[in-house]
Amino acid sequence: MFRKRNPILERLWSRGLDGDVLRVGLKMRWRRRLVPSRRSRASGPTGTLRQLALAILVAGCLGCVPQPEDAVVVYSAADREYASPIFGAFQRRHPGTEVVPVFDVESTKTVGLVARIEAERDRPRCDVFWNNEIMHTLRLERQGLLQPIGWDIPSDWPADLRAADGSWVGFAMRARILLVNREVLTDPGAYPRSVLELADPKWKGRCAVAEPLAGTTATHFAVLDHVLGPEKAAELFAAIRANAVVLSGNKQVALAVSSGQVAWGLTDTDDGLIERDAGLPVEIVFPDQDPEGLGALRIPNTVCVIRGCPHPRAAAALANFLVSEDIEGRLALGPSGQIPARPGHPQRSRAQGEQEVRWMHVDFHPPAQRWPELAEQLRRLFRGS
């Protein structure tokens, strides 16, 4: 229908109306079922196209006028295969409300969605941001771009997993793990036990880590910088850069381990589970479990409502749905094996099983505040620029 170049639609695209927003505009236009006048019917395809373009433009002006609560736009850093069934469940529980997801691009990860929210601050298009980590949510919090809401969570929800003003909540955590190839390291007594062993010369060229400039590896390095102190952390990072095989992402680390290219690597529980579920010879090791060790780091998903969003009531409903006991249970049992944050949740993560794990407890705010400076240091170290 729109294969020919059309200046009206091109102007709409140039104003930043992406496919998801255009689709909402189309749906809202047809829901009204306006009967065309004789003049518009007589005008043929050109008149119809102009009416349609005008309807899309009006729908696209999110924030210009109040929008009906029949749609909620969610920017999702959670993977499509995990998030889409959950959005479907929300729509079944809230008939008449459509969830319009906008997913991140693997190359830019969460950074791309956060930059988009920042660019749209004067006229938000996003209602709910489902982030698969926490650092960039805190960045949005510092800029005042999040709307505090009432959360349907227990009063004993972990204090480090919720904002004091109610602007975000952390839930469904992934753990940072050591993934070991059992056929390369046949003796469990020889398995690595600490994240710090990435810098140990005995593992030179035999261990792997993702480039720490985005995603959970960036968060992990920021936490290490905070816990160890900048000077000691800088020495550690330089040693890791010289010692470990550096790959583009956590998935690539897991693949390198499962294929035997390296003996072990630092990755996330969800990436490790994919390889284990495929029947490959890998073992999940929770690091730093000695009494004097750092403990294993958990990185939560976070959910928040964007200040000034077009659909605030539907946004609050979806945000609370995501942190519900049902959804945390689904994520714990699902392919990603995420760890519930809800105190006393009856479901344990299938990644953890019955194993008791000593966790690292972290205030993520200081690492998030230092991240811009640390990111430049890590970029020079790992990319030489």
C-alpha positions as CSV (number, residue, x, y, z in Angstrom):
1,M,0.0,0.0,0.0
2,F,2.8,2.4,0.9
3,R,5.4,1.2,-1.5
4,K,5.4,4.5,-3.5
5,R,7.2,7.4,-2.0
6,N,4.8,9.7,-0.2
7,P,5.9,13.1,1.2
8,I,3.2,13.1,4.0
9,L,4.4,9.7,5.4
10,E,8.0,10.6,4.9
11,R,7.5,13.8,7.0
12,L,5.9,11.6,9.7
13,W,8.9,9.3,9.7
14,S,11.2,12.2,9.8
15,R,9.5,13.4,13.0
16,G,10.6,10.1,14.6
17,L,7.4,8.1,14.5
18,D,8.6,4.5,14.5
19,G,6.7,1.5,13.4
20,D,5.2,0.8,16.9
21,V,3.8,4.3,17.3
22,L,2.5,4.3,13.7
23,R,0.7,1.0,14.5
24,V,-1.0,2.5,17.5
25,G,-2.1,5.4,15.4
26,L,-3.5,3.1,12.8
27,K,-5.4,1.1,15.4
28,M,-6.8,4.1,17.2
29,R,-7.9,5.5,13.8
30,W,-9.8,2.4,12.8
31,R,-11.4,2.0,16.3
32,R,-13.1,5.3,15.8
33,R,-14.6,4.0,12.5
34,L,-15.3,7.4,11.2
35,V,-17.6,7.4,8.2
36,P,-16.0,9.3,5.3
37,S,-17.8,12.2,3.8
38,R,-19.0,12.2,0.2
39,R,-16.1,14.5,-0.5
40,S,-13.5,12.2,1.0
41,R,-15.0,9.2,-0.7
42,A,-15.0,11.1,-4.0
43,S,-11.4,12.0,-3.5
44,G,-10.3,8.4,-3.9
45,P,-7.0,6.9,-2.6
46,T,-5.2,10.2,-2.2
47,G,-7.9,11.6,0.1
48,T,-8.0,8.4,2.1
49,L,-4.2,8.5,2.5
50,R,-4.3,12.0,3.7
51,Q,-6.9,11.2,6.3
52,L,-4.9,8.2,7.4
53,A,-1.7,10.2,7.6
54,L,-3.5,12.9,9.6
55,A,-4.8,10.3,12.1
56,I,-1.3,8.8,12.5
57,L,0.1,12.3,13.1
58,V,-2.5,13.0,15.8
59,A,-1.9,9.6,17.4
60,G,1.9,10.2,17.2
61,C,1.7,13.5,19.1
62,L,1.9,11.7,22.4
63,G,1.7,14.2,25.2
64,C,-0.1,16.8,23.0
65,V,-3.5,15.7,24.2
66,P,-4.7,13.1,26.7
67,Q,-4.6,9.6,25.1
68,P,-7.2,6.9,25.9
69,E,-6.0,4.2,28.2
70,D,-6.3,1.4,25.6
71,A,-2.6,1.0,24.9
72,V,0.6,1.0,26.8
73,V,4.0,1.5,25.1
74,V,6.8,-0.4,26.9
75,Y,10.5,-0.1,26.0
76,S,11.9,-3.5,26.8
77,A,15.5,-4.4,27.2
78,A,14.3,-7.9,28.2
79,D,14.7,-10.3,25.4
80,R,11.7,-10.6,23.1
81,E,11.3,-14.4,23.6
82,Y,10.9,-13.9,27.4
83,A,8.9,-10.7,27.4
84,S,6.3,-11.3,24.7
85,P,4.4,-14.1,26.5
86,I,4.3,-11.9,29.6
87,F,2.9,-9.0,27.7
88,G,0.3,-11.4,26.2
89,A,-0.7,-12.5,29.7
90,F,-1.2,-8.9,30.8
91,Q,-3.4,-8.2,27.8
92,R,-5.6,-11.3,28.7
93,R,-5.9,-10.0,32.2
94,H,-6.7,-6.5,31.0
95,P,-9.0,-6.9,28.0
96,G,-9.0,-3.9,25.7
97,T,-5.5,-2.7,26.7
98,E,-2.9,-3.4,24.1
99,V,0.8,-3.6,25.0
100,V,3.0,-2.1,22.3
101,P,6.6,-3.3,22.9
102,V,9.7,-1.6,21.6
103,F,12.7,-3.9,22.0
104,D,16.3,-3.0,22.1
105,V,18.9,-3.7,19.4
106,E,21.6,-6.2,20.4
107,S,24.3,-4.0,19.2
108,T,23.3,-1.1,21.5
109,K,21.7,-3.1,24.3
110,T,20.0,-1.0,27.0
111,V,22.0,2.1,26.1
112,G,19.9,2.7,22.9
113,L,16.6,2.6,24.7
114,V,17.8,4.9,27.5
115,A,19.1,7.4,24.9
116,R,15.7,7.3,23.3
117,I,13.9,8.0,26.6
118,E,16.3,10.9,27.2
119,A,15.7,12.3,23.7
120,E,12.0,12.1,24.2
121,R,11.9,13.8,27.6
122,D,9.9,16.8,26.5
123,R,7.3,14.6,24.8
124,P,7.5,11.0,26.1
125,R,6.3,8.2,23.9
126,C,7.4,5.4,26.3
127,D,5.0,4.6,29.2
128,V,6.9,1.8,30.9
129,F,10.7,0.9,30.8
130,W,11.5,-2.7,31.5
131,N,15.3,-2.7,31.9
132,N,17.2,-5.9,32.2
133,E,19.7,-4.3,34.5
134,I,19.8,-1.4,37.0
135,M,22.6,1.1,36.2
136,H,20.8,3.0,33.4
137,T,17.6,3.0,35.4
138,L,19.4,4.9,38.1
139,R,20.7,7.3,35.4
140,L,17.2,8.1,34.4
141,E,16.2,8.5,38.1
142,R,19.0,11.1,38.6
143,Q,17.6,13.1,35.6
144,G,14.1,13.2,37.1
145,L,12.6,11.2,34.1
146,L,10.8,8.6,36.3
147,Q,7.3,8.9,37.8
148,P,6.8,7.6,41.3
149,I,3.8,5.3,41.6
150,G,2.1,3.1,44.2
151,W,3.7,-0.4,44.1
152,D,1.8,-3.5,45.1
153,I,4.9,-5.1,46.8
154,P,5.5,-6.3,50.4
155,S,6.9,-3.8,52.9
156,D,10.0,-6.0,53.4
157,W,11.0,-5.8,49.7
158,P,14.8,-5.5,49.7
159,A,15.7,-1.8,50.2
160,D,18.4,-2.0,47.6
161,L,15.9,-3.1,45.0
162,R,13.4,-0.2,45.2
163,A,13.6,3.5,45.0
164,A,13.0,5.5,48.1
165,D,10.5,7.7,46.2
166,G,8.8,4.8,44.5
167,S,10.1,5.6,41.0
168,W,11.4,2.1,40.2
169,V,11.5,-1.4,41.6
170,G,14.0,-4.2,41.0
171,F,12.9,-7.8,40.5
172,A,13.7,-11.1,38.9
173,M,17.5,-11.1,39.1
174,R,20.2,-12.8,37.1
175,A,23.4,-13.9,38.8
176,R,26.9,-13.4,37.5
177,I,28.5,-16.9,37.3
178,L,31.6,-18.8,36.2
179,L,30.6,-21.2,33.4
180,V,33.1,-24.1,33.3
181,N,33.6,-26.7,30.5
182,R,33.6,-30.1,32.3
183,E,35.5,-31.8,29.5
184,V,38.3,-29.3,29.5
185,L,38.5,-29.2,33.3
186,T,37.7,-32.7,34.4
187,D,38.6,-32.3,38.0
188,P,36.0,-30.2,39.9
189,G,38.7,-29.3,42.4
190,A,40.5,-27.4,39.7
191,Y,37.5,-25.2,38.8
192,P,38.0,-21.5,39.2
193,R,36.2,-20.1,42.3
194,S,36.5,-16.3,42.0
195,V,35.9,-13.6,39.5
196,L,39.3,-12.3,40.4
197,E,40.9,-15.4,38.7
198,L,40.2,-13.8,35.4
199,A,43.5,-12.0,36.1
200,D,45.4,-15.1,37.2
201,P,48.3,-15.9,34.8
202,K,47.6,-19.6,35.1
203,W,44.4,-19.0,33.1
204,K,46.0,-16.8,30.4
205,G,44.2,-17.4,27.1
206,R,42.0,-20.0,28.7
207,C,39.3,-17.9,30.3
208,A,36.9,-15.4,28.7
209,V,34.9,-12.2,29.6
210,A,32.6,-9.9,27.7
211,E,33.8,-6.4,26.8
212,P,32.7,-4.4,29.9
213,L,31.2,-1.4,28.1
214,A,27.5,-2.4,28.1
215,G,25.1,-4.8,29.8
216,T,25.7,-6.8,32.9
217,T,29.4,-7.0,32.5
218,A,29.6,-3.2,32.6
219,T,27.5,-3.2,35.7
220,H,29.8,-5.9,37.2
221,F,32.9,-3.9,36.6
222,A,31.3,-0.8,38.0
223,V,30.5,-2.7,41.2
224,L,34.0,-4.1,41.4
225,D,35.4,-0.6,41.0
226,H,33.2,0.5,43.9
227,V,33.9,-2.4,46.2
228,L,37.7,-2.7,45.6
229,G,38.3,1.0,45.1
230,P,39.4,2.7,41.9
231,E,43.1,2.1,42.2
232,K,42.9,-1.6,43.0
233,A,40.2,-2.1,40.4
234,A,42.2,-0.4,37.7
235,E,45.0,-2.8,38.3
236,L,42.6,-5.7,38.2
237,F,41.0,-4.6,35.0
238,A,44.4,-4.1,33.3
239,A,45.4,-7.6,34.3
240,I,42.1,-9.1,33.0
241,R,42.6,-7.3,29.7
242,A,46.0,-8.8,29.3
243,N,45.0,-12.3,30.6
244,A,41.5,-13.2,29.4
245,V,40.0,-13.6,26.0
246,V,37.7,-10.6,25.5
247,L,34.5,-11.3,23.5
248,S,31.6,-9.1,22.3
249,G,29.0,-10.3,24.8
250,N,28.0,-12.8,27.5
251,K,26.3,-15.1,25.0
252,Q,29.6,-15.3,23.1
253,V,31.4,-16.1,26.3
254,A,29.0,-19.0,27.0
255,L,29.4,-20.3,23.5
256,A,33.2,-20.2,23.7
257,V,33.0,-22.2,27.0
258,S,30.5,-24.8,25.8
259,S,32.5,-25.4,22.5
260,G,35.8,-25.8,24.4
261,Q,37.5,-22.8,23.0
262,V,38.2,-21.7,26.5
263,A,38.0,-23.6,29.8
264,W,35.7,-21.2,31.6
265,G,34.3,-17.7,31.4
266,L,32.3,-15.0,33.3
267,T,28.7,-14.7,32.1
268,D,25.1,-14.6,33.3
269,T,22.9,-17.4,34.6
270,D,20.5,-17.2,31.6
271,D,23.4,-17.6,29.1
272,G,24.8,-20.5,31.1
273,L,21.4,-22.2,31.2
274,I,21.0,-22.1,27.4
275,E,24.2,-24.1,27.0
276,R,23.3,-26.5,29.9
277,D,19.8,-27.1,28.5
278,A,21.3,-27.9,25.1
279,G,23.1,-30.8,26.8
280,L,26.6,-29.3,26.5
281,P,29.3,-30.2,29.0
282,V,29.1,-27.1,31.2
283,E,28.8,-26.4,34.9
284,I,27.5,-23.3,36.6
285,V,29.7,-22.1,39.5
286,F,28.6,-19.3,41.8
287,P,31.8,-17.4,42.5
288,D,33.4,-16.0,45.6
289,Q,31.6,-18.2,48.1
290,D,34.4,-18.3,50.7
291,P,33.7,-16.5,53.9
292,E,36.2,-13.8,53.0
293,G,35.0,-13.7,49.3
294,L,33.0,-11.0,47.6
295,G,29.9,-13.2,47.1
296,A,28.1,-13.7,43.9
297,L,26.6,-10.6,42.3
298,R,22.9,-10.5,41.4
299,I,21.7,-7.9,38.8
300,P,18.0,-7.2,38.9
301,N,15.6,-6.4,36.2
302,T,14.1,-3.0,36.9
303,V,10.8,-1.5,35.9
304,C,9.7,2.1,36.0
305,V,7.0,4.5,34.6
306,I,8.2,7.5,32.6
307,R,7.3,10.9,33.9
308,G,4.7,12.6,31.7
309,C,3.9,9.3,29.8
310,P,0.8,9.2,27.6
311,H,-0.9,6.3,29.4
312,P,-0.2,6.6,33.2
313,R,-3.0,4.4,34.5
314,A,-2.2,1.5,32.1
315,A,1.5,2.1,32.7
316,A,1.1,1.7,36.5
317,A,-1.0,-1.5,36.0
318,L,1.7,-3.1,33.7
319,A,4.6,-2.1,36.0
320,N,2.9,-3.8,39.0
321,F,2.0,-6.8,36.9
322,L,5.7,-7.3,36.1
323,V,6.8,-7.3,39.7
324,S,4.0,-9.7,40.8
325,E,4.6,-13.0,42.4
326,D,3.2,-14.8,39.3
327,I,5.6,-13.2,36.9
328,E,8.7,-13.7,39.1
329,G,7.7,-17.3,39.4
330,R,7.4,-17.6,35.6
331,L,10.8,-16.0,35.1
332,A,12.3,-18.3,37.8
333,L,11.1,-21.5,36.0
334,G,11.5,-20.2,32.5
335,P,14.5,-20.4,30.2
336,S,16.3,-17.5,31.9
337,G,16.0,-19.0,35.4
338,Q,15.8,-15.6,37.1
339,I,16.0,-15.3,40.9
340,P,12.9,-13.8,42.6
341,A,13.4,-10.7,44.6
342,R,10.1,-11.0,46.5
343,P,10.8,-12.1,50.1
344,G,9.7,-15.7,50.7
345,H,8.8,-16.4,47.1
346,P,7.8,-20.0,46.9
347,Q,9.6,-20.6,43.6
348,R,13.4,-21.0,43.5
349,S,15.4,-20.2,40.3
350,R,16.2,-23.3,38.4
351,A,19.7,-21.9,37.9
352,Q,20.2,-22.0,41.6
353,G,18.2,-25.1,42.5
354,E,18.5,-26.1,46.1
355,Q,22.0,-24.7,46.4
356,E,22.5,-22.0,49.0
357,V,24.4,-19.1,47.6
358,R,26.2,-16.3,49.4
359,W,25.2,-13.1,47.6
360,M,27.0,-9.8,47.3
361,H,24.9,-6.9,48.7
362,V,25.5,-3.7,46.8
363,D,24.2,-0.1,46.8
364,F,24.1,0.4,43.0
365,H,23.9,4.2,43.3
366,P,27.6,5.0,43.7
367,P,28.7,2.7,40.8
368,A,26.0,4.3,38.6
369,Q,27.2,7.8,39.5
370,R,30.8,7.0,38.7
371,W,30.0,5.1,35.5
372,P,30.5,7.9,32.9
373,E,34.1,8.4,34.1
374,L,34.8,4.7,34.5
375,A,33.3,3.9,31.1
376,E,35.9,6.2,29.5
377,Q,38.7,4.4,31.3
378,L,37.4,1.0,30.3
379,R,36.9,2.1,26.7
380,R,40.6,3.2,26.5
381,L,41.7,0.0,28.1
382,F,39.6,-2.4,26.1
383,R,39.4,-0.6,22.8
384,G,42.4,1.7,22.8
385,S,40.3,4.8,22.1
